[in-house]
Amino acid sequence: MAAMYLALILARVGTFVAIMPLFADRTPRLVRAGLAMTLTLFYFSAVAPRWDASLAQAPSWNGWPFLLVLLREMLIGAAFGLAMSLFLLPAQVAGAFVSNQVGLAVGPVRGVTEASASGALSAVFEILAAVVFLELDGHHVVLTALHATFAHWPLGGVAIPQPSESALAGLSRAQEAGTLLAAPLALSLWLLTILLAFLARAAPQLNIQSVGFTLQSLAVLLGSAYLLPELARVLTQEMSRSLGGLARWLE
């Protein structure tokens, strides 16, 4: 029975650590495995979350029922790991949008918090978002949310988290915040494109495409450096609001 109890905890915690962006992808596998085992042993020895022990006493518990409950714990961990990624989604959306507009995504680099390739500017936005997240003690809130899942959905149960209205609203707000975050740079690129169109009309002998790419890249780099404090402030406000909503849910 103790082995089953430990396996259920490890299934939820391990999947959460594997999915959560700050822990996943770029973090070495040995570090992720060590963190998952440390949290599992902590819950097993110190917290001892509630679970449905009657299921372990069923005659058929060693077969398919155990695998189904194990899958349920993995789904809960994955769902909350994906939900925590909403904190970094605005920066990812903004960076990808501007990179695609300029063409910097042609030479992609590895993302900071995601396995898929992204542009260099997108990586800068992700680094900024990760620093703000850690500055706001978001990692503590994330671990608190993981702890709260054991109270809302005890181990070995049958209830599965359903997409709530607040979760869907959070996804929509994250997408909107990412678009608004990229709006100043997008406006600058739009004005620069209009200027280049007039230059192409006035001086057709110029190679506007090569000059335009250089000017757009320079405008984005200078604009990002100039707007960096404001971008950090907006990210701080959005994350503070999201973390506050999560903290109210945990109460």
N, C-alpha and C positions, 0 to 999 in steps of 0.2 A: 504494500500500500504506500509506503514511503517513497519507493522508486517511482510509482505513478504520479504521486503528488509533486515530486521534484521535476519529472518530465513535463508536466503541465505548466509549471512555472517557467521552465526553460523555454518551452515552445512560445509562450507569450513574450517573455523578455527578449529572447534571442531574435525573434522576428522583428520586434520593435527596434532593436539596436541595428539590425541589418538594413532596415528601411529608412530610419531617421537620417536626413541628409547630413547633419553634422558628424554622424558616426559612420555613415556608409561611404561606398565608392572609393574615395582617396585614402581613407584610413586603412592601415595594414590589417590584414585578416587576423593576425595574431592578437592585435590590440582589441579588435571587435570581439573576438572570441573570449579574451580575458575579461572584458567589460561585461559581456553577457553572463559569464560564469560567476563573476563577482556579485552582480546584482541578484542572480538566482540564489546563490548561497546566502546572501543577506536576507532575502525574503523567506527562504526556507528555514533559516535558523533564528532570525530576530523578529520578523513580522508575522510569519505564519498566516497568510491570508485565508479567508474562509473558502471552503470547497464542499462539494456535494459528496461526502464520504459514502453515502448509500450506494452510489453507482459502483464504487470499487468493490463492494461486497456482492455485486450481481454475478451469477455464474458465467455469463457471457462477456464479462467486462474485459477479458484479455483479448478479445477478438476485434471485430469491426466497430463496436461501440467506443472502444478506447481510441481507435484511429480517428473516428469522427469528432470526438471531443478534443483530441489533439489538434485536428485541423481547425476546429473552432477557436482554440486559443491562438493559433497562428494567424487566423483572420483578424482577431481583435488586435494583436500586436501590429500587424501590417496596416490596418485601418488607422490606428493612432499614429503610426510612423508617417504615413502619407498626410494625415491631418496636420502634423507638426511642420511639414514642408511648406505649408501655406505662408509661414512667416518669411521665408526667403523667396517666395514666388514673385512678388513685385519687382525685386531687383533683377531676377532672371528674365522676366518679361521685358523690362525696360532695356536691359543690355542686349537681348536678342533683337529687339525692334530696331534700335539704333544701329547695331552691327549690320543687319540686313539692309538698312537704308543706305549706308555708306559703302558696303561691300567688304567690310572687314571680316565677315564670316567666310570669305573665300579661302583664307588661310587659317583654319580653325585650330584651337588649342584645347587641351583638356580642361573641363570645367572644374571649379573648386569644390562644389557640392553635388555635382551630377556626373554620371559616367559618360553621357553623350558629349560630343565635341561642341564647343561654343567659341565665339569670337573672343579676341583678346579684351575688347571693351566689356563684353559680358562677364568675363572673369573678374575684371576690376569691380564691376557692380556687385558681383557675388561676394567678393572679399569684403567690400564695404558693408554689405548686409550682414555677413557673418560676424564682423567686428561689433557692429551695433547690437546684434542679437546677444552676444556674449557680454557686452557692456551692461545690458539691461537684465542680466542674470536669467536670460531666457532658458539656459540649460537647466537651471534649477526648477523653473516652471514646468519644463518638459518632463523631468523626472517625477515631479509632483503629479503631473497628469497620468503618468504611467502607474504611479501608486494608487491613484483614484480609480483606475479601471478595475482593480481587484475588489473595491467596494461596490461599484456599480454592476459589475459582471463577475460574480464569484467563479472560481475555478470549477470546472466540471459541470457547469450549468448548460442550459439549452438556448438562452437568450443571446442574440447576436445584435451588435450595434447597427442601427438603421440610419441611413442618411437623413439628417434632420434639416429643418429649414435654416437654422443658424449656420450649419456646415456649408450648405449650398450658398448662402449669402456671403459667407467668408471667402469662398472660392471666387465668387463674382467680384467681391470687393478687392481681392488680391489682384485679379486681372485688371480692374479699373485703376488701382493704385499704380500698377506697373506702367500702364499707358500714360497716366498723368505725370509719372516720374520722368518719362522720356519726352514729354511734350515740349519743354524748352529747347532741347537739342533738335527735336524733329522740326520745330518752327525755324530754327536757325538754318537747318539743311534745306528747308523749303525756300526760304528767302535767298539762300546761296544758289539754289537751282535756277530761280528766276533770273538772278544776276548773270549766271553763266549762259542762260538762253539769250539774253540781250547781247552779251559779248560774242556769242556765236553768230548772231545776226549782224553785228557791226564789224566783226573781223573773222570772216569765214576761213581765212588761211591758218588760224590758230587751231591747234589740236585740243579742242575743248575737253574731249573725253579724258585724256591723260592729265591735263591741267585740272579738270574738275575733280578727279579722284584725289589728287594731292590736296587741293583746297578743301574738299569735304573732310578728308581725314584730319587735316590741320585744324579745321573749325571744330570738329568733334573733340579732339584732344584738348584744345584750348578751352572750349566751352565746358568740358567735364572738369578740368582743373579749376576753372573759375567758379563753377556751380557746386563744387564738391562739398563745401560746408552746408549749402542749402539742401543738397541731396541727402546728406547725413541727417539733417534736421527733420526732413520729411519722413525718411525711413524710421527715425526714432519715434516720431509721432504715430505712425502707422503700427509699428510693432508694440508700442506702449498700449495703444487701444486694443490690439488683438490679445496681448498678454493679459490685460485687465479683464477682457471678456472671458478668457479661459480661466482666470482666477475666480471670477464670480461663478462659473460653472462648477468649479471644484469645491465651492463652499457647501 
